[in-house]
Each structure stands twice: as structure tokens, then as C-alpha cells.
Amino acid sequence: RGNGSTLTFKGNFTKTGTFTANTSTSVFNGAAGAQTIGGSGTTTFYNLTCGNTAGGIATANNVTVSNNFSITSGTVTVGAFSFIVTGTSTLSGTFTISSTTGTHNFGNVTINGSGNWNCTVAEAFTISGNITNNGIFTSNSGQYTLSGAAKNLNGASLQFVSTRINGS
């Protein structure tokens, strides 16, 4: 716990009490295999950086990122839990949503050339920022709500089966 510090997790993260991220960056980059972010209640990170290529990272509870989320490499899989990012999500690895359970809200989303937004189920998303896709964007048939003032959709192909636009 610390303001502006970097917390590096090489193994699983299980929250059983209070975790206070303050303005720290939490980095998950285990090299020995898969990692899990789990425990009780919602885990809130300030900045969350994931880069596990040895087995990926899976959520086992609700996750909120109050600032920025990035995948530098590897895969992050969100199962039957909420995943909320209020800042910018930058994907250079794979982000997979594999369940229709939970709330999935994002600010700005940037998918870099090696990045992959992979929704394998018909899940609803709310994106309150801009979307830039220079990688792979698989939306499935869930509804994407683009909310807030003026949105920019940039880069390579963005295909939505169902889209709702709220705001100006």
C-alpha cells in the first residue's frame, strides 16, 4: 500500500480484508504460471498492469480500476464478475470476457497492433470514452453503449452487432 508506488505480484492475489491501492500501480507479471485476482468483495486498483505470458491472469471476483488498465502481454480473462475501468484501457495483449454475468464499463479503450479485445459471449458493455482499434476487436452480439459527449472511433475495423449511443 502506498501512494505512487509500484506493487508487483508474481503469484495469486486473494483479498480477504481491506486492500487500499491509493495512487499505486499494481503489476501482475508472474512467470511461473497462471495468476488469479480473487477474494471477497470488489478489489479496487488505481492503475492495473498485466503482463503474464506464462498462463494468463483470471479474475475470481469483481475488479474496479479507478485510473488506467493495461495489458502489456499475455491474456486477462474476466469470467462471471464485474470489471470496471474509469480511465484508459490499453491492450497490447488479449482481453477476454467469457461470461454474461457482471457489469463491464470502460473509459477510453485503445487496442494496439498486438492487442485483442475478445468477447466470447453476448455481453453488454458501456464505453464512456473513445475507442481506437489497431488490433483485433471481436464484439460478439452483446449491446455496446457509447455514452457521454462526443466519441471518436478510430483505427482498423470496429464492428458492433448492437450499439446504443447516449449523450451528445
N, C-alpha and C positions, 0 to 999 in steps of 0.2 A: 504494500500500500504506500503510495507516495505521489506527490504532485510532480508531474513532468518526468517521472522515472520510467524505465522500461522493465517490465516484468516478463521473464522468459519462462515458458512452460514446456518441458521436454516430455512430460507424461500426461496422464489424465488430469482433469480439473473437476473436482467434486465440491460444490458449495453446500455446506451443512449449517452454516451460520451466516454471518454478515461479511460480504466482500465489498469493500469501498474502493473503487478504481480511481477516484479523484480525477486528475488530468493525466494519468499514466497511459502508456501504451502496453497492451498485453500481447505478447508474441507466442504463438503456438508453432513450434518447428521441431517436433520430435523426430529423431532419425531412426528409432528402433521399431517403429510400427505405428498402427492407428492410434489416434488420440480421441478422447471424448470430453465434451464440455457438458457437465451434468450437475446433479444435486437437487436441492429443493428450491422451489420458487423460481423467480426470474433472476438470472445473472446479468448484471449491467456492467459493461465495459465502457471506457471512454473511447480509446482507439483500440481496435482489434485487428491484428495482422496474423494471417495464417499462411504457413509455407511448409507443410508436411507432405513430402513426396513419398514417404515410406509406407503409408497406409491411409492417408487422409485424416480428416477430422469430422466427427459426427456430433450433432447436438443431441443431448439427452435431457434437456429442459429448455424453458423459454430463455431467449437471449435478446438483450437490448444493447445496441451500440449507440451511445449518446453523441458520438462525433463521427469518426471515419472508420470504415471497414475495408480491409484489402486482403486479397488472396494473391500472394506473390508466386506461388506454385502449388501443385497438388490439388486436392479436391476437398471442399467443405460440403457436407450433406446435412440438410435440415429435414428431419423426419416430422413426427406428429407434434410439433412445437411451434410457438411463435418466434419470429425473427424480425426485429425492427432495427433499422438504421436511420438515424436522423440526419447524419451528414452525408458524405460521399462514399459510395461503394466503388472500389476499383478492382477489377478482376483481371488477373493475368494467369489464373488457374481456373478450375471448374467449380461453379457454384450450382449445387443440385438441390431442388425442392422435390421431395419424394412422398409427400402426404398432403391431403386437403385439410388437415387439422391445423389450427393456429392462425394467427394474423401475420401477414407479410407486408410490411411497409418500408419504403425506402425513400431517401432524398435523391440526390444525383446518382446516376449509375453510369460508369464507364467500363466498357468491356474492351480490353486491349487485344492486340492481334493474336495472342496465345490464350486469351480468355474465352470462357464458355459459360453462358447463362443457360442452365439446363433444367427446365421444369418438366418433370416426367408425368405429372398429373394435372387435372383440370382445376387448378387452384387460382384464387383471386389474389391480386396484388394491387397495392396503391403506391404510386410513384409520384412524389411531390416535387421532383426536380427534373433535370434534363436527362436524356438518355443518349449516350454515344456508343455505338457498336462498331468496333473494328475487328471483332472476333466472330463467335458463333452465338446466336440468340435463338433459343428454342422456347417458345411461349406456351405450347400445348393449347388447350381450348378454354382455359380459365379466363375470367374477365380481368383486364388491366384497367385500373382507374388512374388517369393522369390528372392530378389535382393541383390547384394553385394558379398563380399568374403565369403568363407566357412560358410555354415549354419549347425546348429545342430538341428535335430528334435528328441525330447526325450519324454519319458513318455508313457502314455497309447495311445490308438488308435488315429491316425490323418488320416482322410480320406478326400481327395480333389477330386472333380469331374473334375476340370480343373486346372492344375498347369503349370506355366511357370517359368523357372529358368533363371535368368540373372546374369552374373558375374562368378566368379571362385569358 
